[in-house]
């Protein structure tokens, strides 16, 4: 059935023109009968609901449902906390209303799964948060469309009538609408009007619905939310009446929706996200390259909003006036007067419409002036107060509330309601109070609220779906009969200390000779992943909870699980000495550890040992494992068996890693801050630098390989709907800043490929200090495109489209962590369907998941970003709390030159921070010769655990000195004669004092002061300690590197007559050597060179080479104490020596060619000896 839908309500973005004329939008759509409803009471669509994962989205009468609730658009908009936050359950929203509210998904939502609130924007942000709102696709439901057309029913009544037939009188379907309830009351004496309502449908006002259907705790919460929203609405009406007579701020009216759509389609307007640079006396921002020069030009848009911009004529273009270190803290008039912009004029414009309001719920506290006034006069009548958001890029908000006196010293969530043309600030109303400003729990609650991280416990309905046996659950007999039994494989897990949510285990099995066929291998290596999909079935409440959360969030003092602890720490976790369900990836390898076959399937495993990285590393190194309660070994024989398994795993990981490196895998750096905390106060007592061991990289490599294999398996069966993890190649302009910095060191940055980027970073490492190298790697990480989940059907089906640039893999996904990532659960379900389902079942699965996988991927990307931001900010907060009592001295690298100071990078923490070098009068600040710290009060009720708070003394400059800036240098000069007193240049290493500056509204901030390293005792000592701990300097050139390799070896097989000419004495022959070494891809594709390049991830290798230009050669010394196989060690050492001599040979002339031929033959012989020794060792193992 094809129908035309129209009318002002359904007009969407084409509603009315600027003269308020009604524009009717006609849209064709196909109505059908097979529309999912999410109700377990529905018999007709039971199979469809089950296939799409919404079988029990709404409750049944047996599950305690009293009514299905269908609010109108006005009810959703005015009372979102009542109907769209989980206070009221079994709420149904029409697809038309969801679209008007900013939602994107229809009845079944994301990939055949319930519609998710976080894939919606605008007023529907809260929809579905607690499995409360089902978005019904009314626009394609033939019964609803006919009822609206033939019987002139409202959309809500038509939807309610459709559901009333499904529940068959078991409970009413309540339409909640103040307007329709009023009309019904006015027509109370009209019998025809009463009979017009379909059987089983009731129309009530919002207040009437709460009184009749909400009781107990649900009723109290609903009533409180209703009254708060109603009070805010009353205050807004009064505030609007006052504002209408105000002669203060006047913004331009926004364009109407039709003109915005027309302007965007014709290219007159620019669409993009507003990114605010600074708020204060001067406000600036950008929208997709267009400069927004003032608050008035922002026209009531807020940071993050999707807006439409009208570009000004070129004659009106201007340049930014702000280039200070205080952009994030607000710009003062004194900063502007001293700032003369050197930036060129750029495209300038003004915002003429807000296409989507991103900022809805804001974490804030009362403005200090209003809070002081409330404290002085607590009983004065007020209709609101000004509040300041924690995010310094969001404007202040006029909070409309009569409870302002209850908010003194508190952080709370305020929802932005409206911002009229004649209002200086937007209006908002109170959602909830989070806690005290400065308190540990209050600040953590604020952090979670800012990033929308769910912190509430799992609901009773979700917990009821867990196995009834609880911790006594054992693997059911039917699972043992239907799964592959791998309990005889030696499996073990290797995780960080204290890990309880064990996602993965590894196994090694030497295949007996009797089991080998023509194509059978010598080894089976397995990566076994917890089978969470067995416990979390599609369409269940537990599945919805996991999907909503998206990922487990790891904070300093807590872990917010994606799944209940009974699953994450017990039933699904691959704990040792217990049978567990797994989804396994098993490679069959030949004697050379080359992959012969890969198998995926559901299994039962039994982990022998639950080791930490440090235990596994010690065992591999031949040392006694550290004592740990996590696992117990049964004597030396048990440890010896584990050691042999680890050797096989390490060798396999080395080989696969070498292949990825040869194809351009990029290994960059990021910091992970860890803290020791006080058990009672939760305050940090010490920052811990993460200690890495090679075994971490081995496990990571095996997980990467399993993820890649899973991606290939799912994509081969579901080419149009496989959930993949895509990392696009970086944009060239994304490396502009990095290229500019590299040029200061004479290095041309090449990011055209992974190989080229690795080579550029290697050259930088050769030229720079370790701190500068860390800066470059950190900036390169930030410049990379963000890896994202995608549906394979949403992008072009070329191999490069699905690739992961950073890992140098054609296909990649997330398969190995289903306990903490929902994406992995989706991939497990697809894998199970790929390897077990019939062709018909595969087709049905593909059709069901294709519809909404894009939306699901978008939701998971957003949750992943929020988790990373929350984790990063939590680490920064704890570092600041530590600095309150314990200031630190650290090296920093000058990253940017600003008008009033420097932006520096702290390598120890991977933090970018400002250093202000002028005082408020414009005088230059001296470097500290000794620390000048003062005890301060935070100015608010900070945590009781803070016994003292020390801060750097106020910045006071030296009269008669000022700053003089160029692009790459900031000079401190004497004002009288211009004599340079000192200077700072890009990439210069300075020593800074780190302290914490109290901050009430936006929280504490990091404050840095540059130290005179020669005069400051603490800086001298810190520099001395750093120098002692620094690794030996890298060779200055390739020739020197090769000579160092050769000189440091004691060759096992060398011809006497060749000994004299083995060394290349020409220091200036790097270019010639590079030509003969020829390390780029052509050479490394040769089997011999590839096998010698990157021989190991462990430190028992003499030399490794990246697939990149010569400067990427790395010399890695061997640790003799870790050598367990002297024959293999000797053979590998000889091969590396032979390779070093061969690639450094100059083959000019007859003598050179002869020498090159001899060394080439030695290299082949040495490589053959390595292969013989490895073959003999493998045969011994078998």
Number of C-alpha atoms within 10 A of each C-alpha: 11 11 17 11 16 15 14 13 13 18 20 16 15 19 20 18 15 12 7 9 9 14 15 16 17 13 12 10 13 12 20 14 13 13 20 28 28 29 23 22 22 19 11 12 20 18 13 18 26 19 20 24 27 29 26 20 24 23 20 20 13 10 11 8 14 18 20 25 25 29 29 22 20 14 19 23 18 17 21 21 22 23 31 30 21 22 20 22 24 22 22 28 26 24 21 21 24 26 19 19 19 17 25 21 24 25 26 27 26 26 24 27 29 32 31 30 23 23 24 22 21 19 22 26 22 22 31 25 20 21 24 22 30 31 30 26 23 26 22 22 20 18 17 25 22 15 18 16 13 8 10 11 19 15 21 27 27 25 27 29 24 20 23 21 16 18 21 13 12 16 16 19 27 25 27 28 24 19 16 18 18 14 13 17 13 11 13 12 10 11 9 10 13 13 9 10 17 16 15 18 22 20 26 21 19 21 15 15 17 20 13 10 14 18 13 8 10 17 17 14 17 24 20 14 21 21 13 20 21 14 17 24 17 14 20 22 12 12 17 17 11 11 18 12 9 12 9 10 13 14 18 15 13 17 17 18 20 18 19 26 16 13 18 16 11 9 10 14 23 21 21 19 21 26 19 23 20 22 21 16 14 18 23 21 22 20 25 12 12 21 25 30 22 17 22 16 22 26 21 24 27 21 21 18 19 20 24 28 29 20 19 13 10 12 9 12 18 17 16 19 18 23 20 22 23 18 20 15 15 18 20 15 12 13 25 17 10 13 16 13 14 14 12 9 15 15 18 24 27 23 25 22 25 24 19 16 18 19 16 16 21 24 27 26 27 28 19 16 12 16 21 13 13 21 12 10 11 15 9 9 12 14 18 21 22 22 25 23 22 21 18 20 22 18 20 21 26 26 27 26 20 16 14 21 21 11 18 20 19 20 29 26 22 25 18 19 21 13 19 18 18 18 22 18 18 18 25 27 24 22 17 13 19 21 19 23 25 26 19 21 16 18 20 20 20 24 21 20 19 19 17 16 21 18 14 7 10 19 13 10 12 18 16 11 15 16 15 10 8 12 11 9 11 14 13 9 8 8 14 13 10 11 15 16 16 19 16 12 19 21 27 26 24 22 23 12 15 10 14 17 22 25 26 28 30 25 23 22 18 18 17 11 11 6 9 11 8 5 11 16 24 23 25 22 26 26 26 32 32 32 28 27 23 16 16 20 16 24 21 21 25 26 23 26 20 24 24 26 27 26 26 20 24 17 18 18 18 9 11 19 24 26 28 20 16 15 20 22 19 19 27 25 26 31 26 22 14 16 17 23 30 29 27 26 23 21 23 22 22 17 15 16 22 16 17 15 14 17 14 22 18 26 23 24 30 23 24 22 20 27 23 22 21 22 22 26 23 17 19 24 18 16 13 13 18 13 9 14 10 15 15 15 12 7 8 10 10 11 19 14 11 21 19 15 22 21 14 18 23 22 18 21 23 20 22 19 24 24 19 17 22 24 22 25 24 20 12 16 17 15 14 14 20 18 19 14 17 13 9 7 13 15 19 21 17 16 16 11 13 11 6 10 14 15 24 17 18 23 22 12 22 23 22 22 19 26 25 22 20 27 25 18 21 24 22 12 19 24 16 18 26 28 30 29 24 26 24 18 20 19 13 13 10 14 19 13 15 19 19 15 20 19 12 13 14 12 16 17 22 17 20 12 19 25 24 20 19 27 25 22 25 21 25 24 21 19 18 17 16 16 19 23 22 23 26 24 20 19 20 22 17 15 18 18 16 15 15 19 24 25 25 23 17 13 11 10 12 9 10 15 16 24 20 23 22 23 21 21 21 17 24 27 27 25 28 29 22 27 29 25 24 26 25 23 28 22 24 27 18 27 25 16 20 22 16 14 14 11 12 9 13 18 14 12 21 20 17 20 26 21 19 21 26 21 22 30 22 18 23 25 19 15 24 20 15 19 23 15 15 23 20 17 14 21 21 18 23 24 23 24 23 23 23 25 18 18 19 15 20 22 21 28 26 25 27 22 22 24 24 26 24 24 19 26 26 23 21 15 17 18 15 16 19 24 20 22 26 23 19 13 14 21 22 27 22 19 17 16 16 14 16 11 14 12 13 15 13 17 10 15 14 17 16 11 13 14 8 14 22 21 23 20 13 10 15 16 18 15 14 13 22 25 22 18 16 12 11 17 18 23 20 24 19 19 15 9 8 13 12 15 11 12 14 18 19 20 25 16 19 18 24 25 20 21 27 24 20 25 16 22 21 16 15 18 18 20 20 23 23 23 25 19 20 11 13 16 15 21 26 17 13 16 18 12 11 13 11 9 9 11 9 8 11 14 17 12 18 23 25 18 18 24 20 14 19 20 13 12 13 11 15 11 11 15 8 7 8 12 9 9 11 19 17 18 11 9 11 12 15 17 12 15 20 18 14 16 19 17 25 20 17 9 15 22 16 10 9 15 17 21 15 20 23 24 22 22 20 20 15 19 19 24 24 19 24 27 32 26 22 24 26 24 21 19 17 14 13 16 13 11 10 14 16 12 10 10 15 19 18 17 21 23 23 26 25 26 27 24 24 22 24 23 19 25 23 20 17 11 9 9 11 14 14 13 20 20 15 14 22 18 13 21 24 15 15 22 22 15 19 20 16 14 18 17 14 14 15 17 11 8 10 13
